[in-house]
Amino acid sequence: QVDGTRIEEGVEPPPTEAAGPPRLAPGVAETIQSFVDVFNAAFQDGNVDHLYQLLHPGVIELYGEDACLTYLSTIVETPTTLEYLDASRVGAWNFERDGAVVPVDFAYAVQANFTANNQTAQQELHLTLPGDESVRWFTDCGDPISMEGK
């Protein structure tokens, strides 16, 4: 016995989903673009506090508030922009830096043109929507708190 749906003659079969990365939920691309706009404005304005507010809480927990604020103050003077190109759903993902792991329940892999010091390179970065409709980013702020003094 064969299970399935009978296709009537002359009726197009329903489309099958193409193989490849999972599609973004409606509105996610616009939300990511809004994040990129806010991120770029924070760099343009030299706003360390705003960049800090955009960090994923796990980054702050890993490095500490002082280390993240210090790091961001060193990079905010560099003319930097992101240009959003594309994104796909990743699901669970680990932010791994300096021998430490910050597990993230749900992340998006974002392809972007990253420009700093008049040099542009296409990069993949990971962003997350932690449940409050905001988008958060990940960066290396220096030495993790757990690694200090070792």
Backbone as CSV, one residue per row, in Angstrom:
resi,resn,N_x,N_y,N_z,CA_x,CA_y,CA_z,C_x,C_y,C_z
1,GLN,0.844,-1.175,0.000,0.000,0.000,0.000,0.888,1.237,0.000
2,VAL,0.507,2.237,-0.729,1.250,3.487,-0.830,0.418,4.585,-0.182
3,ASP,1.038,5.304,0.731,0.358,6.435,1.362,0.740,7.709,0.621
4,GLY,-0.163,8.632,0.549,0.139,9.901,-0.090,-1.131,10.589,-0.520
5,THR,-0.953,11.664,-1.238,-2.079,12.440,-1.721,-2.209,12.214,-3.215
6,ARG,-3.396,11.956,-3.652,-3.643,11.747,-5.072,-3.705,13.106,-5.758
7,ILE,-2.981,13.241,-6.841,-2.964,14.480,-7.614,-3.920,14.313,-8.788
8,GLU,-4.892,15.187,-8.867,-5.839,15.164,-9.975,-5.119,15.559,-11.259
9,GLU,-5.511,14.963,-12.354,-4.920,15.293,-13.637,-5.179,16.763,-13.952
10,GLY,-4.129,17.457,-14.395,-4.259,18.860,-14.747,-4.133,19.806,-13.569
11,VAL,-3.926,19.270,-12.349,-3.775,20.102,-11.157,-2.315,20.077,-10.743
12,GLU,-1.765,21.266,-10.528,-0.360,21.364,-10.105,-0.194,20.797,-8.707
13,PRO,0.852,19.993,-8.473,1.095,19.517,-7.105,1.525,20.682,-6.221
14,PRO,1.308,20.559,-4.919,1.726,21.640,-4.023,3.244,21.778,-4.069
15,PRO,3.738,23.011,-3.928,5.191,23.208,-3.976,5.862,22.545,-2.782
16,THR,7.033,22.004,-3.028,7.827,21.441,-1.930,8.856,22.475,-1.527
17,GLU,9.207,22.473,-0.265,10.176,23.437,0.249,11.558,23.084,-0.301
18,ALA,12.250,24.073,-0.829,13.584,23.856,-1.376,14.559,23.528,-0.251
19,ALA,15.514,22.696,-0.594,16.558,22.382,0.384,17.392,23.636,0.610
20,GLY,17.956,23.748,1.775,18.791,24.908,2.091,18.514,25.374,3.490
21,PRO,19.043,26.524,3.846,18.839,27.028,5.208,17.372,27.302,5.478
22,PRO,16.947,27.107,6.722,15.548,27.394,7.053,15.218,28.859,6.807
23,ARG,14.003,29.090,6.377,13.567,30.463,6.099,13.374,31.229,7.400
24,LEU,13.500,32.536,7.294,13.252,33.396,8.444,11.750,33.560,8.640
25,ALA,11.345,33.670,9.875,9.949,33.950,10.183,9.608,35.342,9.652
26,PRO,8.350,35.588,9.306,7.967,36.917,8.822,8.387,38.010,9.806
27,GLY,8.979,39.049,9.274,9.382,40.185,10.100,10.787,40.102,10.663
28,VAL,11.414,38.919,10.644,12.752,38.797,11.244,13.781,39.591,10.441
29,ALA,13.721,39.517,9.123,14.690,40.269,8.306,14.583,41.767,8.591
30,GLU,13.359,42.259,8.739,13.164,43.679,9.033,13.695,44.020,10.426
31,THR,13.517,43.099,11.374,14.022,43.314,12.733,15.545,43.361,12.730
32,ILE,16.168,42.469,11.972,17.635,42.468,11.878,18.111,43.754,11.210
33,GLN,17.435,44.182,10.154,17.820,45.437,9.489,17.693,46.609,10.451
34,SER,16.657,46.622,11.276,16.501,47.690,12.272,17.663,47.680,13.257
35,PHE,18.093,46.479,13.689,19.259,46.366,14.566,20.486,46.962,13.886
36,VAL,20.702,46.610,12.621,21.867,47.120,11.880,21.823,48.645,11.828
37,ASP,20.659,49.215,11.603,20.522,50.677,11.565,20.898,51.297,12.916
38,VAL,20.415,50.691,14.020,20.719,51.194,15.367,22.209,51.005,15.673
39,PHE,22.764,49.860,15.313,24.188,49.567,15.511,25.039,50.615,14.784
40,ASN,24.711,50.868,13.523,25.473,51.853,12.744,25.345,53.252,13.342
41,ALA,24.160,53.613,13.793,23.959,54.934,14.406,24.776,55.064,15.686
42,ALA,24.859,53.986,16.485,25.649,54.027,17.720,27.121,54.281,17.410
43,PHE,27.639,53.640,16.373,29.028,53.894,15.979,29.189,55.309,15.458
44,GLN,28.247,55.735,14.632,28.321,57.080,14.047,28.304,58.157,15.128
45,ASP,27.511,57.930,16.183,27.394,58.896,17.275,28.451,58.698,18.356
46,GLY,29.255,57.627,18.252,30.236,57.328,19.298,29.577,56.953,20.605
47,ASN,28.427,56.274,20.543,27.620,55.998,21.719,27.951,54.623,22.321
48,VAL,28.914,54.589,23.236,29.340,53.358,23.897,28.188,52.733,24.672
49,ASP,27.415,53.548,25.372,26.314,53.022,26.179,25.286,52.299,25.313
50,HIS,25.009,52.844,24.140,24.028,52.208,23.262,24.569,50.881,22.730
51,LEU,25.836,50.856,22.327,26.437,49.592,21.880,26.408,48.556,22.998
52,TYR,26.671,49.003,24.215,26.652,48.108,25.381,25.250,47.517,25.578
53,GLN,24.222,48.346,25.434,22.842,47.872,25.599,22.462,46.850,24.532
54,LEU,23.146,46.860,23.390,22.864,45.930,22.308,23.581,44.589,22.475
55,LEU,24.518,44.516,23.436,25.239,43.260,23.662,24.320,42.186,24.237
56,HIS,24.596,40.960,23.872,23.862,39.839,24.473,24.246,39.751,25.951
57,PRO,23.286,39.521,26.843,23.590,39.448,28.280,24.670,38.418,28.626
58,GLY,24.771,37.339,27.851,25.798,36.332,28.104,27.208,36.863,27.894
59,VAL,27.363,37.809,26.961,28.672,38.434,26.735,29.066,39.247,27.960
60,ILE,28.127,40.003,28.486,28.396,40.831,29.668,28.706,39.943,30.872
61,GLU,27.977,38.850,31.004,28.231,37.922,32.108,29.612,37.284,31.985
62,LEU,30.021,36.968,30.768,31.313,36.326,30.539,32.478,37.265,30.821
63,TYR,32.388,38.513,30.348,33.515,39.445,30.452,33.385,40.460,31.580
64,GLY,32.173,40.751,31.987,31.941,41.770,32.994,31.655,43.118,32.354
65,GLU,30.896,43.926,33.060,30.487,45.237,32.554,31.683,46.140,32.261
66,ASP,32.645,46.212,33.204,33.794,47.111,33.018,34.599,46.746,31.784
67,ALA,34.870,45.443,31.585,35.667,45.012,30.425,34.934,45.326,29.124
68,CYS,33.617,45.099,29.089,32.861,45.379,27.868,32.803,46.873,27.569
69,LEU,32.567,47.696,28.589,32.539,49.144,28.368,33.901,49.662,27.920
70,THR,34.966,49.137,28.518,36.317,49.540,28.120,36.593,49.152,26.674
71,TYR,36.269,47.914,26.317,36.480,47.452,24.944,35.679,48.293,23.952
72,LEU,34.400,48.500,24.233,33.562,49.267,23.315,34.061,50.696,23.150
73,SER,34.609,51.274,24.223,35.131,52.644,24.109,36.354,52.690,23.197
74,THR,37.077,51.577,23.049,38.244,51.558,22.156,37.853,51.376,20.700
75,ILE,36.705,50.734,20.443,36.319,50.501,19.044,35.350,51.533,18.503
76,VAL,34.665,52.260,19.368,33.636,53.181,18.903,34.235,54.344,18.105
77,GLU,35.494,54.622,18.303,36.142,55.706,17.555,36.501,55.291,16.128
78,THR,36.488,53.992,15.855,36.797,53.503,14.512,35.543,53.605,13.651
79,PRO,35.606,54.317,12.531,34.415,54.371,11.671,34.042,52.951,11.228
80,THR,32.883,52.499,11.665,32.460,51.121,11.438,31.015,51.101,10.974
81,THR,30.726,50.246,9.982,29.350,50.053,9.541,29.116,48.591,9.188
82,LEU,27.885,48.196,9.353,27.413,46.894,8.898,26.420,47.126,7.779
83,GLU,26.461,46.270,6.785,25.439,46.261,5.741,24.839,44.861,5.728
84,TYR,23.576,44.751,6.095,22.882,43.465,6.155,22.671,42.923,4.755
85,LEU,23.067,41.667,4.546,22.885,41.020,3.249,21.823,39.923,3.292
86,ASP,21.946,39.012,4.250,21.049,37.863,4.319,21.162,37.231,5.704
87,ALA,20.205,36.394,6.046,20.251,35.689,7.330,19.516,34.365,7.206
88,SER,19.873,33.452,8.088,19.158,32.182,8.175,19.035,31.795,9.640
89,ARG,18.032,30.967,9.931,17.853,30.478,11.297,18.928,29.444,11.587
90,VAL,19.441,29.475,12.791,20.438,28.487,13.213,19.871,27.596,14.299
91,GLY,19.114,28.164,15.208,18.642,27.416,16.377,19.664,27.539,17.488
92,ALA,19.823,26.494,18.280,20.787,26.527,19.388,22.190,26.747,18.826
93,TRP,22.953,27.564,19.534,24.302,27.934,19.067,25.136,28.270,20.285
94,ASN,26.431,28.038,20.202,27.349,28.376,21.294,28.271,29.507,20.871
95,PHE,28.295,30.578,21.653,29.275,31.646,21.487,30.518,31.177,22.233
96,GLU,31.572,30.848,21.496,32.791,30.298,22.089,33.938,31.282,21.924
97,ARG,34.486,31.711,23.058,35.630,32.627,23.049,36.498,32.339,24.251
98,ASP,37.803,32.416,24.051,38.767,32.361,25.158,38.561,31.150,26.068
99,GLY,38.201,30.019,25.491,38.015,28.815,26.282,36.710,28.755,27.041
100,ALA,35.840,29.721,26.848,34.545,29.751,27.526,33.433,29.573,26.495
101,VAL,32.294,29.089,26.954,31.146,28.859,26.077,29.916,29.517,26.692
102,VAL,29.213,30.304,25.880,27.938,30.884,26.282,26.877,30.230,25.394
103,PRO,26.078,29.307,25.949,25.032,28.680,25.129,23.893,29.656,24.857
104,VAL,23.412,29.641,23.626,22.333,30.517,23.197,21.213,29.616,22.676
105,ASP,20.015,29.833,23.175,18.891,28.982,22.774,18.549,29.103,21.300
106,PHE,18.634,30.306,20.745,18.250,30.491,19.356,19.019,31.652,18.756
107,ALA,19.711,31.379,17.656,20.506,32.415,17.002,20.219,32.432,15.505
108,TYR,20.607,33.525,14.892,20.528,33.686,13.447,21.935,33.906,12.920
109,ALA,22.274,33.233,11.822,23.535,33.479,11.124,23.247,34.598,10.129
110,VAL,23.980,35.687,10.259,23.739,36.871,9.432,24.967,37.139,8.570
111,GLN,24.736,37.218,7.278,25.782,37.611,6.347,25.731,39.130,6.227
112,ALA,26.882,39.760,6.411,26.922,41.223,6.369,28.252,41.683,5.808
113,ASN,28.227,42.837,5.169,29.469,43.516,4.831,29.849,44.338,6.048
114,PHE,31.038,44.086,6.572,31.545,44.776,7.756,32.654,45.702,7.289
115,THR,32.488,47.000,7.535,33.478,47.987,7.124,34.059,48.668,8.358
116,ALA,35.387,48.628,8.464,36.115,49.320,9.535,37.444,49.773,8.956
117,ASN,37.857,50.968,9.326,39.110,51.529,8.812,39.173,51.493,7.285
118,ASN,38.043,51.815,6.646,37.941,51.854,5.186,38.236,50.516,4.514
119,GLN,38.112,49.430,5.245,38.278,48.076,4.701,36.939,47.355,4.856
120,THR,36.446,46.754,3.781,35.183,46.032,3.825,35.425,44.559,3.572
121,ALA,34.799,43.728,4.415,34.873,42.279,4.248,33.503,41.691,4.556
122,GLN,33.130,40.677,3.780,31.885,39.990,4.092,32.158,39.030,5.239
123,GLN,31.309,39.073,6.257,31.474,38.232,7.432,30.144,37.622,7.831
124,GLU,30.246,36.504,8.536,29.059,35.930,9.154,29.116,36.275,10.627
125,LEU,28.046,36.852,11.127,27.953,37.112,12.548,26.680,36.466,13.049
126,HIS,26.610,36.290,14.335,25.429,35.681,14.931,24.714,36.713,15.783
127,LEU,23.421,36.753,15.608,22.564,37.639,16.383,21.470,36.790,17.011
128,THR,20.889,37.296,18.060,19.800,36.586,18.713,18.708,37.559,19.083
129,LEU,17.502,37.043,19.132,16.355,37.799,19.629,15.996,37.133,20.950
130,PRO,16.448,37.682,22.083,16.333,36.978,23.359,14.937,36.925,23.959
131,GLY,13.916,37.208,23.193,12.562,37.069,23.701,11.870,38.388,23.995
132,ASP,12.627,39.481,23.958,11.997,40.778,24.238,11.901,41.625,22.971
133,GLU,11.957,40.949,21.817,11.841,41.590,20.509,13.036,42.463,20.154
134,SER,14.086,42.452,20.971,15.288,43.191,20.619,16.297,42.213,20.027
135,VAL,17.213,42.729,19.260,18.269,41.906,18.676,19.545,42.189,19.455
136,ARG,20.294,41.160,19.768,21.537,41.317,20.535,22.699,40.739,19.746
137,TRP,23.882,41.312,19.965,25.079,40.876,19.250,26.104,40.314,20.205
138,PHE,27.121,39.690,19.635,28.177,39.023,20.389,29.516,39.598,19.960
139,THR,30.398,39.809,20.930,31.755,40.254,20.633,32.677,39.795,21.749
140,ASP,33.947,39.840,21.475,34.981,39.472,22.446,35.433,40.752,23.139
141,CYS,35.165,40.863,24.438,35.504,42.070,25.194,36.871,41.983,25.880
142,GLY,37.619,40.924,25.658,38.930,40.795,26.307,39.068,39.468,26.998
143,ASP,39.494,39.506,28.251,39.664,38.287,29.042,38.390,38.011,29.841
144,PRO,37.865,36.784,29.732,36.678,36.454,30.523,36.968,36.573,32.012
145,ILE,35.960,36.889,32.778,36.095,37.017,34.227,36.681,35.744,34.825
146,SER,36.196,34.576,34.368,36.664,33.311,34.923,38.119,33.029,34.613
147,MET,38.693,33.720,33.607,40.078,33.491,33.205,41.041,34.472,33.882
148,GLU,40.504,35.526,34.504,41.362,36.549,35.107,42.186,35.952,36.246
149,GLY,43.416,36.347,36.295,44.300,35.928,37.382,44.903,34.555,37.162
150,LYS,44.684,33.944,36.011,45.257,32.612,35.739,46.519,32.720,34.934
